[in-house]
Amino acid sequence: MSAHTRVRLSVTGVVQGVGFRPTVARIAAAHRLGGFVLNDAGSVQCELEGPGVRVEAAVQDLRDAPPPLAHVDTFVVTTRPVLGERVFRILDSTPGGDDGRRTLVAPDIATCPDCLRELFDPADRRHRHPFITCTNCGPRYTVITDLPYDRPATTMADFAMCPACAAEYRDPADRRYHAQTIACPECGPRLSWHGPHGGGSALESAAAALRDGLIVAIKGIGGYHLACRADDDATVARLRQRKNRPAKPFAVMVADVDHARRICVVDDAAARSLTSPAAPIVLLAAHPGTVSDEVAPHLRDLGVMLAYSPVHHLLFADLDVPALVMTSANQGGSPIVYRTEDLGWIDGLAEAVLDHDRPIHVPCEDSVVSIDADGNELPLRRSRGFAPLPVPLGAGGAPCILATGGDLKTTFALTGGHGRAHLSSHLGDMAELRTQGCFAATVDHLAFLTGSVPAVIAHDAHPGYATTRWAQRHGGRLIAVQHHHAHAVSLLAEHRRLGDPMLAVAFDGTGFGTDGTIWGGELLAVTGPAEFTRVGHLAPFRLPGGDGAVRSPARIAVDLLRRAGIDPAGDLPPVAALGARGMHILTQQLDREVGCVPTTSMGRLFDAVSSLLGVCQQVTYEGQAAVELEHLARVGRDSAAADFDVADGVLDPAPVMRRLVEGLRAGAARADLARLFHDAVIRATVRAAGDAATGVGIPTVGLTGGVFANRLLLAGIAAGLRARGLEVLTHRVVPCNDGGLALGQAAVAALSVSPGALRERSEPCASVSPGR
């Protein structure tokens, strides 16, 4: 650079709401440079002027040390005419970018250590302020109403800054310089209490109510939680009864990592996830007897998260309990309640409400992760702390695509013209009407924030999905994507391997197959951007009664027993669960093949074995039977006593079913039999997938689908395939379950269409009424 120079920096990515402008200003001040920085709708723009060596050093500092929450996509430096500026300024934001693009929206971030220290410092003016925040933490996605990201474009717009906050906001040396959610006790939002135990502050009243065993609705960052003591059997049971949630585990919240270690096993990998800025719920092995057995019935894990907002931290400071149940304020699969005017949706669930007057513009559930055997984070629900961060597709030039995802664990994806897929937060069960309303509103909001107008809607090939019907109602250009193909491509997309061949092992509960049957135990050779071949699958069996069989897996178990040549006798748990009348009806149904939906679902096989071993006979939440079977298998002994028949890519479980019945009748421990089944699935999958990969000449195998939330299965199959010299891909960015489906749909659509060659309608699918 010359002796005196001026450069312009154009930076795109997640660069607004993360303290980028203050960072630029501090770097400019440190190097004694003039110029300016501003936000436009698509980027951060700044110009730096001064001696060339100092300008060069400042540019390098910004490259090397952007704000910790920033995600830089592009960093372009161009030379500009020297203007003689010696003062550096932060300018007002401008509404448009150079090319019409919009910047990426930052996710909501847990309270940072600096704010937490101030929160409990009696000498600090924000001592015990429930809305303390700075440029490094606090709400972002849930409060942004428009871009560029400035206070008027957030739900803080109606809170005028007091003189002290305004001074910090304008001070380049302050951590809250241009922090749009800045607030203090003088000018910030306020808590309010509605319920018994009043008289003190809202927080004191809430703490007293929780201490006394009440259920309290607490407004957080992305919506309301229902909270209660996690060590109180009667209170947790009352919450279960009110939510009509007989067995599905509740998440719990604790004050910090030390408290998490009192109730769970927390290794270094788990501690990193718990304390990360995203602060997700982490599945951890529980210490028995530390919380009520009602929190996670029949399971050995707890879903644990740390306090992540100032309100949570203050509550725990006033409480002396090991943990609080902290579950979404909703009913069934409906969306989380996030507006005060919608509290009627949860009438009768809570006995009090801890509210506040900072509006939530868009709801956002808590994220959920587990930790694999190598210490890697496995996303199970990608929401707060992650959404709406995009995943690069590398398919620039394709039209804007809206991918509607699946009906359960509903999320959608929205692509722009720059090769990225923006992923929504978790929205609930799309079969619920309120979820459909929330889905439409969230689509509109994210489309507005990203400046996207969908030209194509990609959806699941299942004709009965609510997401399919939603797409059809909106009309236009539709693309149907086969369910397991979308799972496979989502895995390739997150690894930035689109276009690479992969042998996908896609194991889940339900997916509409190209032959009109229900798939779910598939080996797919993905050989092109939008091409796949089914090269193997689980041997077909039947779902007597469709959805009814999913809820009552004993029906599936009986069909599998008969297929294995076993007479279903009364000493077997599924037969006892159905009773004489139920068995009579089922036998007639199977003999006449009335209402029997064919399937190759690995998830339904797990359900059937769970019933066979007497683990779970009535499914009240998705995956319950399989999850309880996995937890039992973890304490079982290793065994190599049974194997599937594997021939021509078909995995037949009949020999394993026979061995399990022999074990039951010989009095073998159920945990050992559960482990025997898991080991048999692992060996069969390694053999079939390894042989298929070799046969088609593909050295990479991907493990995807909801069954791979089973860590025992995931670790065993991955290890077995690697031992055969194969590369193994697993999910790290999006969930393996249907929460990751939309990414695959978007990628398939983007790679298979061009602006002038799109179909007006998706291909018609055969009519079928499968179990889900």
N, C-alpha and C positions, 0 to 999 in steps of 0.2 A: 504494500500500500504506500501511497505518497506521503509526504511529510504532513499534509493536512488533508483529511478526506471526510466523506460522508457516505454512509451506506444505508440501505433500506432492508429491513428484515421482514419477511412475510412468513408467519408461523401458523400452521393449521393442526388440527387434532383437538384433544380435550385441553383447551388453552384458555377457557373462560370459566370464572368461578373457582379458580385454583390458585389465585395470587400471581398470575403471570405478569400483569402490568407492574405491580409493586416490585417484583423481582427484577424486571428490566430497569425500573427507575433506580433501585438500589445499586445495581451493577453500573449503570451510567454515572451515578454519583461517586461510586468508588473509584472510577477511572476518570472523573472530572470531564465528562462529555456533555455536549449539548444535544438537542433533538427533541423527540416526542415519542409517545406510545399511545395507541388507542385500540379499542375493539371495533371491528365491524362484524356484520352478521356471520362472516365465514372464517375469520382468522383474527390474530393479533398482528397489527402493523406497527412497526417502530422505525425511527431513523436515528442514527447515532453519528455525531460529528465531533471531530477533534484530531489530534495528532494520530497519524496512521497506526503507530505501534499500540497506542491505547485503545483505539477503535478495534483493532484486530484482537487484542486481549479480551475486550468486553464481549465480542462476538463468541470467542472461544469459551468464556465463562458461562454464557447462556447456553451454549451447546452442551457443555459438560454438566451443568448443574441447574436444569430447569426446576420449577417448583415441584415438590415431591408428589403432588397429586396430578401433575400434567402428564398427558400422553401425546407426544409430538409425532405427527404424521409426516409433515414436510417442513423444511427449514431452508428458505430460499434467501440468498444474500445478493443484492444488486447494488451497483455504484450509482450515486446520485450527485447532482451538482452541489458544490459547497455553498452554504448560505451564510456562514459566519455565526451560527448560533452557538452560544455558550451556556445557555440555560436549558435544562431538561424538564419537559412538562408531560403530565398525563392529560390527554385531551378527552373531551366528551366522545362517547361512542357514536359511530355512524351506522345507519341502517342497512347498508348494502356491502357485499363483498365484491372483489374485482370480477368474479365470474358468476355471481349469483348464488354461490354455495353457502351453506350455513355451518357454523362451527358445531363441534360435537358437545353434547351436554354431559356434564360431570355427574356421577352418581352421588348419593348421600354418603357421608363419611362420619365415622364415629368420633366422639369428642377426643381431641388431641391431648397429649400430656401437658402441654403448656396451659391450655384452658382448664384442664382438670386440676392442676396445681392452683390456679387462681380461684377456682370454684370453692376450694376449701381453705383459702387463705383469708383469715379475718381482717387483714389489713388491706385487702384488695377491694376495689369499689364494686367488683362483680361477685363478691363473696355470696355464695348460695343463690346466684341468679340462674333460674332454670333454663335460660335460653342463651347461655354463654356460647360464643362461637368466634371463629377467626377465619383467615383465608385458608387455613389448613384443615378445617373440619366443619362439620355441621351439615344441614340439609342443602341440597342443590337441585337434583331432578324433581323432587316433590314440591318445590316452591317456585320454580322458574315458570313464568307465564309467557315469555317472549324472549327474543334475542335481538340485539346484543345483551349480554348478561350484565344488567345494571339494576340498582335497587328498584326503580320504577317498574321493571319487568319481573318482579318477584311478588310473592304474597306478603312481603314486608313493606310494600309501597305505602300503606296507610299508617305506618309507624314512623313519625318524624323523629330524626335523630336529635338528641339533646346536645347542648354545646360541647360537653366532654367527649361524647361519641363522635361528633362531627370533627372535632380537632384530631382525634386518633385516625379517623377516616382519611383526613387530608395530609397526614404526616408520613412521608416516605420511609421514615425510620421505624414506624410502628408496625407490629404484626397485623394490625387490623386496617392497614392502609388499603382503601378500596375493598374492604370486606363487606359484601352487599347485605349480609344478614347480621351486621353489627347491631348490638343492643345492650342495654344495661337495665338495672332496676328502675331508672328514671324514665326511660323512653321505650322499653321493650315490651313484648307481649306479657300477658298476665295469666297465671293459673287460676282456676276456679274449682270449687268443690260442691258437689251435689249429692248429698246423702247424710247418713247419721255420723256421729262422732265429730260434728262441727264444733266451732268455737275457737279453734286455733287457726293456724295458716292452712291453706289447702294441702300442702305437703304433710303437715302434722296430722291432719284429719285422715288423709289417705293412709299414712303409716299406721295410725291407730286402728283403722278399719281392717287393714290387711293383717295386722297382728292379732286381731280378735276373730279372724276366720271368715271375713266377708270376701265376696267376689267383687272386684273393682274394675271398671272399664277405664283404661288409662290411654289418653291421646298421646301418641308418640310422634315420630317423624313421618312415617308413611301411612298411618292409620291408628285405629284403636286396638289395644290388646285387652284381653280378659286376664286379670291377674289374681292370684290367690297364693296362700302359703303352700309350698310344695311338700311340707312335712305333715300336713293335716289330712288324714285319710277321709274324714267326713266332708271336708270342704272340697277336696278334689273330686270325690264321688258325686257331690252335689253339682259341680260344674259339668261333669260327664253327663249326668242325667238331664241337665238343662240344655246342653248342646246336642243331645241325642247322639253321643259319641261314646259307645260302650267300651271300645278297646283301643282306638287309635292313640298312639302316644302323644303326650303334650311336650312342648319344649319348655325348658326351664331357663331362668336367668339368674346369674350370680354377680356379685359385686366385682370380682377380679379373678385373676388366675389362681391365686392362693385359695380362694373359696371354691373354685372349680376343682382343684386338687382334693378338696375335702370330700367331694361327692363322686369324683370320677378319676380314672387313670389318665393323666395328662403328660404325654411325652413332649419332646422338643417340637416335633412337627405339629402336634395339636395346639401347643402354646402359640406357635407362629400364626396359625389360622385364627385362633380365638382373639389375639391381640392385633390382628391386621386392621388397616383402616376400614375394610368392609365389615368386620365384626360379625361373621355369619354364625348361624347355629351349627355346631360341630357335633357329630355323633361320636360318643365316647363310651368306653366300658365303665359301667357304674360300680361304685362301692356299695355292696348290699346294705340296706337298712339306713341309708343316709337321707333318703327322701321317701315319700309314700309309695308303696307298690302300685297305687292307683295311677301314678304318673305315666308309667310305661308298662302296662300289664303283659306278662309272659315274655318280656324282652330283657336282654342283659345290657343294652345300651341306653344312654340318655342323650337327648338332643340338648346341648348346653350352649348358651351364648353369654357373653359378658355384657354388663350395663354399657350401652353405647350412646345414650343421650344424657344431658345434664339432669333431666328429671329422674331418670333411672338411678344415676349415681346418688342423688340427694335422697331418694327413697331408701336405698340400701344403707345410707349413713344413719338413717333414723330407725332402721329395723335391726332386729337380732334374730334373723332366720337364715337357715343354710341356703335357701333358694326360693324363688317365686316361680310358680307356673306362669308362663307368659305366652298365651296363645292368641291367634288372630280373633278379633271380635267379629264373628260371622256365624252363620248356620250352615252346616253341611258344606257343599261345594260352592256356596255363594261368595262373592268378593268381600274383602275386608271393608268394614265400615270406616270411612275416613272423614265424613262431614258431620258436624253436630246435628244438622237437620235430618240425618239418616239414622240417628241413634234408635229410632223406633224399630229398625230392622232387628235389633237385638233385645227388644223388650222382654223382660223376664229372665235374662241371663245374668245381668249384674245387679248388685244391690246398691251401688254408688258409682259415681263418675268423677274422675280427676281430668278436668278439661283445660283447654287453653284457647286463646283467641288468635293464634297465628294460623291462618288457613292452610290446609294441605291442598295443593292444586291437582295433584294426581296421586292415586294410592300406590303403595309399594310394600309388598310383604317382606318378611325376613328371608334371607338366603339360607340354604342348607347345604352342608358339605360333609363328606366323610374323608377319612385318611386311609390310603392304601398301604400295602405292606412295605412299600419303599418310601413312605412318608410324603407322598404326593397328595394334593387336594383333589378330591373327586366331587364335582358339583352335582348335587341332586335337585336343587332348586336355585335358579339364578335370578336374583331379584335385588333387594337393597344392597348397596355397596358395589354392585356390578352393572345393573341396568341403568341407563340404556346404552352402555358402551358397545360399540359395534365390533364385528368380526370382519377382517378383510376378506373379500372374495376374489379379488383380482379379476373381476369380470366387468371392468369399466366399459361403457358404451352400450350395455344392455339397458332396456327400458326400466323405469322404476317398477319394482315388484313388491306387492304385499303378499306375504306367505302367512296363512291363517293358523298353521300348526295343527294340533289335535284337539280332541274334546276334553281329555283329562290333562291336568297340569298345563292348562292353556297358556301359551305365549305366542306372540306373533313376531315376524321379522319384516322389516321395511328396508328396501335397498334404494340408494340414490344412484346418481350417474357416475359416482366416483369409486365404484368397486367395493363398497362396504355394505354390510347388513347390520342395521340397528335392531337390537333385540329388546323386546318389551320385558317388563317385570312379570312375575307370575300373576295370573289373573283369576284362577279358580277352575271350576268345572263348567265348560261351555254349555252343557245341557241345562244349566240354571239360568232363568231369564235375566236375573240381575247381573250375572256375569256377562251375558250378551250385551247388555247396556253399557257396562264398564268397558268391555272389549271395544265397542264402537267409539266411545269417548276417548279411550287411550290411543286408538289408531289415529283419530283426528288430531289429538294433541301432538303425538310424535311426528305425524306428517307435517304439521305446522312448524314444529321446531326444526325439522330437518329440511324444510322447503321441498318436500317430496309430494308428487301427485301420482299415485299408482296407476300405471297403464295396464298392468297384468296382475291377476290374483291367482296365486298358486295355492292349492288345497289338497287335502288327503283324498285318495281315490275312493274311500268308503262313502257310498251314496247316502248313508244314514247319519253321518256325523253332522252335528250342529254347525261346525265350522264350514263343512261343504255346503250346507244349505245357506249359510250366511253369504258365502262367496257367490252362490247362484242367484241369490236375491239382489246382490249388487251388480250382477251381470257383467257385461264387457267381455274382455278377453280372459279366459280361464284356462289354467293348466292343472290337470290332475296328476299327482305324484304318488307312486306306490309307497306305502307306509315304510317298509323296511329299506327300500332304496333311499328314502329321505333320511332314515337313521344313518345309513352307511355314508352318504354324502356329507351329512353334518359332521361326521368324524373326520373325513378328508378335509373339509373346509376349515375346521378349527386348527388342523395341523398344516394348513396352507399347502395342501397336496392335491388340490383339484386337478383332475386330468391324469393323475397317476393311477395305475391299476391297483386294485386291492381285493383280496378275498375277505368279504365281510361275514362275520358270525353275528347274526341279528336275532337275538333271543328276547322275546317280550311276551305280553299277554294276548294282544289282539292287533291284527293288521289285515286289512282287506287284500287278498291275494289276486294275482292276475287271472287266476282260474275261477274266481268267484267264491272261493272258500276262505276260511280264516287261517292266516299264517301266523307264525310266531316262533318257529324253531328253524331258522333259515341259514343256508350257506349261499351267499350271492357273490358271483364274480363281477365286480364293477370294473368294466374295461374301457369305458369312454365317459365323456362329460355327462351324458344322459343315458347311458346304456348299462344294463346289467343282465346277467343270466343266472337263473336259479340252478345251482349245481349240487344241492343237497338239502335235506330237511329232516325233521323229526318224523317218524312214522305216523300217519294220520290216525286220529281217534275221534270220538264224538263228544259234543257238549249237549247232553239231553236237556232240552228246555232253554237253550241259549243263555240269556242273562241269568236265569234261575240256577244254572249249573255253576256259574261264576260265584254266586252267593252261597251255594250249597255244594262244595267240591266233592262230597260223597258220591254224587251222581256221576261225576267224571271218573272217580276211582273205580266204581262198579264196572263201567264200560271197559276200562283198562284191564281190570282183573279178568273179565270175560275174554278179552282179546289175548290174554296171556294163558288162556286155558284153565283158569282157576274158577271153581264154582264159588260164588260169593256166599259164604256161610255166615251164620249169625255170630260167630266168634270174632269176626273182623270188625274193627271200629266203624267203617263206613256203613256197613249193613246195620249195625246197632243204631247208628245215628239216624238212618232213614226209617227204621221201624218196619214192621210187617206190612202195613198198608202202603208205606212209601216204596218199599221194595217191589210190591205187587204192581203198582202203577209204573214204576221205572222199568221193570222187566218187560211189561207189555209195550212200553214206549220204545225200548231198544229193539225188541223183536220185530216190531212193525216199522221201525225207523221213522217214527212220527216226531217232528220237531227236534230232530237230532242234527245239530250243525257240525259238519266236519271241520277239523282243525289240526294244525301241526304245531300248536303253541307250546313252547317250553315253559312259559309261565303257568299255563293250566296243568302241565304235567307236575310241576312243583306243588300246585294246589292239591292235586289228587294224592300225591304221596303224603302230604301233610295230613290229609284226611285219613289215609290208610294207616298212618302211625298214631292216629288219635290225637294229633296236635291241635288241629283247628277244623271244626265242622261247620261253622257259620262265619262267613266273611262279612265284616261290617265296614271295612275300609279297603281301598285298593292295595293288593299285595299282602294282606294280612297273613294268609295261610303260608305263603312262601317265606315271609320275613320271620315268622315264628319258627318255621322249620330250619332256617339258616341258624338262628340263635341256638336252637337245640343241637344242631350238628357241630357247632364250635366246641362243645364240651365232649363230643363223642371221640372214640378212638379211631385211628386210621385203619382202613380195611381195603383189601383188594379182592373181596370175596364175590364180586358180581360185575358183569360187564354187559353193555348193550350189544345187540347184534348190529354190526355196521357193514353194510354192503351196498355198493353203487350209490354212495352218498346218503343213504337212508339210515337213520339212527332208530333202532327198534328197542323200546324199553322192556319188552316182555320178559327177558331173562331176569332183569333186575326186579320186576314186580314179583316174580315167583320167589326170588331169594328173600325179598322183604317179608313176604307172607310166611316163608319157612322160619325166618328169624322171629317174627311175632309169636308164632305158635310154639317156638322153642324157648320163649321167655327172654329173648335177647333185650338188652337195654335199648329204649327208643332213641337215645342220643347216638348210640353206636350205629343203629340202622339209618338214622338221618345222615350220619357221616358217610356210611357206605353208599347211600344214594348220591350224595354230592361227589364223592370220589369217582363213582361210575360215570356221572355226567362229564366230569373233567376229562377222564380218559377217553371217552367216546368222542368228545368234541375235539380234543387234540388230534386224535387219529383221523377223524373225518375231515376236519379243516386242514390239517397238515397234508393229507393225501390229495385233497381237492386243490390246494394251492400249488402243490408240485405238479398235479395233472394239467393245470391251465398255465403253468409257468409264471406264477405271481409270487414274489418273495415276501409280500407284506400281507399280514392278516390284521383286520380291525375288529375289535370287540365292542358291540353297540347294542342298544335296546335295554329296556328297564330291568331285565333279569340281571344285568351286570352291575346293578347296585349291590348285589350279593358279593361281598368282598372275598369270601371263601372261594367262590366260583371264579371270580375275576383273577385272583392271585394264582390259583391252580392252573387254569387254562393258559394264562399268559406265560407262566413258567414253563409249562409243557411245550408250548409252541416255540418259545425261544430256545429250548433245549434241542429242538429240531432244526435250528439255524434260521428261523424265520423272524423277520421284524414284526413287532406287535405294536399296534396303535390303540390307545385307550383314551377316553375323554378326560380333558383337563380344563376346558373352557365352557362348554355347554353340557347340560345333563345327558346321560346315556338314555334317559327315559323320554317320554313325549315332550318334556320341557325343552328338548333340543331339536325337535322335529322341524320347526319352522325354518331353522337355518338351512337344513338339507333341502327343504322344498324350494327356498329362495335360490339356492345355488343351482339346483337342477333346472329351474325355470330360466335363470340368467344364462346358463350355458347352453340352453337348447332353443332359444328364441332370438330373433333379431327384430328391430322395430317394424319391418315390413312383412314379416312372415309369422303372424300370430293367429291362432285359431280363435274364433268367436265363442266357441263352447268347448268344454272339456269332453273327452271321449266318454260315451255312455258306459256305465258300469252295470254288471248283472245285478238284479235285485236279490238281496239276501237279508235275513234278519239274524245276524250273529250275536253271540254273547259278547259283552264288552268288559 
